[in-house]
Amino acid sequence: MNTEEFLTKMPYLKIREGGKDGILAFDCSPQNLKEAVLILKNEFSFDSLCDIASVDMGEGKTPRFGCVYHFYSMSDLSYLRLACFCESDEKPALQSISDIFGNANWFEREAYDMMGINFEGHPDLRRILMWDSYEWHPLRKDFPLAGREASLPETYEDSVGDDPMKVVPAPMEGGPFHSSAGAKFTACKEPRSREQK
């Protein structure tokens, strides 16, 4: 497949430059996202959605929030990347593609939970990793690496008594991380939380 075929069928796409991995990549406007995904699936045989990665370009950048969609064609054995950025930085939103690709349901819920992007038309948009009353979106660039104090959700009572189970937060509430210098085995190179002094 060449680039011209995609641009002829979807003139609203723009070639995305700078990828060093050789994967064909396009920018798509939020208004045309759903139409583009349908055409990629039905006319270009991109029949597998591999991932949706949410993006925060940082405070002061416009557009700030968006998603990068990774597709795979099993018949052509090729990948394609589609980047789509939200029009609003205050209330980021994109169209849901969960009715086109069923696995987008959980990918979109993760982006909603971690980045705060609303997916219009999603059948069940709610948090998937954090609890419902959690106020923040931990993958945003303005979220502190050491985390924020938050009330933990109500937990169920254990079978021994009436006290709720105790939840012990991780050191530094998730960061900062470092790898052990000079570790010989890959398992020893996993990030470890550095103790706060």
HELIX and SHEET records of a PDB file:
HELIX    1   1 THR A    3  LYS A    9  1                                   7    
HELIX    2   2 PRO A   30  ASN A   32  5                                   3    
HELIX    3   3 LEU A   33  ASN A   42  1                                  10    
HELIX    4   4 ALA A  104  MET A  115  1                                  12    
HELIX    5   5 PRO A  171  GLU A  173  5                                   3    
HELIX    6   6 THR A  186  LYS A  189  5                                   4    
SHEET    1   A 5 LYS A  14  ILE A  15  0                                        
SHEET    2   A 5 LEU A  24  CYS A  28 -1                                        
SHEET    3   A 5 SER A  78  PHE A  85  1                                        
SHEET    4   A 5 PHE A  65  SER A  73 -1                                        
SHEET    5   A 5 SER A  48  ASP A  56 -1                                        
SHEET    1   B 2 ALA A  93  GLN A  95  0                                        
SHEET    2   B 2 ASN A 118  GLU A 120  1                                        
SHEET    1   C 2 PHE A 177  HIS A 178  0                                        
SHEET    2   C 2 ARG A 192  SER A 193 -1                                        
END                                                                             
